[in-house]
Amino acid sequence: MRYLFIGVLLLRGTVTSAVAQISVSIGIDVPQYPALARVPGHPVCYAPQVDSNFFFDDGMYWV
């Protein structure tokens, strides 16, 4: 009976430890809406003053 109890505790520990958390941070801090410039010959706009790749296309922002 003791071994069954220990086995259940070990199994419970492996099941609960299998749950993981994922966190993603891209680290782009834009304090205000940047001025966008159109890419020549394309319908895409970009923010030249931002130090990252910051694009606007078809109503969506891409970084």
Buried (B, 14 or more C-beta within 10 A) or exposed (E): EEEEEEEEEEEEEEEEEEEEEEEEEEEEEBEEEBEBEEEEEEEEBBBEEBEEEBBBEEEEEEE
